Amino acid sequence: MRTAVWFGLVLAAVSAARNVILTKPGQTAIFECPFNKYRSLIWSHENALIVRIEKKTGMTHKGKGGIVDRAKQKNLKGPTLEISGVKDEDAGEFTCNADGELQTYLLFVVSVSVKPSADLQLGSKAQLQCQVKGLMQGPPVKWRNPGGSLQPSELQLDSVARSDAGTWKCMFSHDGLTYNESLEIRVTEPATTTHLPDSSQNSKDFSNPSCVTNPPPLLLGLSWWMWVIIGVGCLVVVLLMVIIICLYRRIKRKRVSKENHRGEGSCGAFPTAAERPQQRRRREKPSPVLLQHHLME
Ligand SMILES: *[C@@H]1O[C@H](CO)[C@@H](O)[C@H](O)[C@H]1NC(C)=O
């Protein structure tokens, strides 16, 4: 039992000794070694040498690999290592070894991103991603939205809401401690949707009065000028028929008068159906209708 407690305490001490350092890709990671008294100092990354410094002679021996080219050894308060332009593959354990005294660091490279951009349009689709490199175990990485609720680390927003605006936090924990990386999201109302209802209302306002103020007066589905044309047309047809009937009668009568050697007959204008037989019977008699004179001359 006692050994278990001791073992636990030792483990805690070891893990506490591992400084956790958070960076984003492209940033500079800074490691400060707490040991000032040493003869030789070795900086390593995942057990691979970055640089070895001999204090007495000031000689340095560099390792191989991409990270070595981006590493700079400084002496500020103590020996300090700076890794510029951090990459995902830089994540992991760093060690400062001062004559056998060790200080270890755990570098997490945290990438937070939102597609298509941090300026999202209301109702649009978006993809939020949080990736933590260097995290070996523990609870899964989560997004904490501005409202405070936890979401998966790879999140698809089908329709961006106003409540999505604000600070999103990518949360992860290591050795019982919780870390986070922030991402600011702005939500803008798309200009098209705010103007569309206005423009449609305007077009209605413009179209409605034209329909109300200019209603074509319809009689049996025809406008007034159609009735005028029909009326005039009927009048012309009636007049033409009258003229044709009169001319026909005149010609007939001329023939009859030539045969009988008699005077000219008359054209009975507008005879009713009842009058016609009578007129025919009394053809000889000149009728005193005014129209007759016009037609004769
Ligand atoms: C996020 O981390 C900062 C320190 O980096 C801490 O002060 C803050 O409380 C953390 N936020 C949450 C929600 O854990």
The ligand as a MOL file (V3000), in Angstrom:
LIG
                    3D

  0  0  0     0  0            999 V3000
M  V30 BEGIN CTAB
M  V30 COUNTS 14 14 0 0 0
M  V30 BEGIN ATOM
M  V30 1 C -8.0140 28.3200 -21.2800 0
M  V30 2 O -6.6560 28.4650 -20.9700 0
M  V30 3 C -6.3200 29.6120 -20.2160 0
M  V30 4 C -4.8410 29.6240 -20.0090 0
M  V30 5 O -4.1730 29.4040 -21.1940 0
M  V30 6 C -7.0870 29.5970 -18.8880 0
M  V30 7 O -6.8360 30.7810 -18.1980 0
M  V30 8 C -8.5730 29.4730 -19.1580 0
M  V30 9 O -9.2720 29.3550 -17.9380 0
M  V30 10 C -8.8440 28.2570 -20.0150 0
M  V30 11 N -10.2430 28.2330 -20.3520 0
M  V30 12 C -10.9900 27.1720 -20.1770 0
M  V30 13 C -12.4070 27.3100 -20.5520 0
M  V30 14 O -10.5500 26.1390 -19.7320 0
M  V30 END ATOM
M  V30 BEGIN BOND
M  V30 1 1 1 2
M  V30 2 1 1 10
M  V30 3 1 2 3
M  V30 4 1 3 4
M  V30 5 1 3 6
M  V30 6 1 4 5
M  V30 7 1 6 7
M  V30 8 1 6 8
M  V30 9 1 8 9
M  V30 10 1 8 10
M  V30 11 1 10 11
M  V30 12 1 11 12
M  V30 13 1 12 13
M  V30 14 2 12 14
M  V30 END BOND
M  V30 END CTAB
M  END
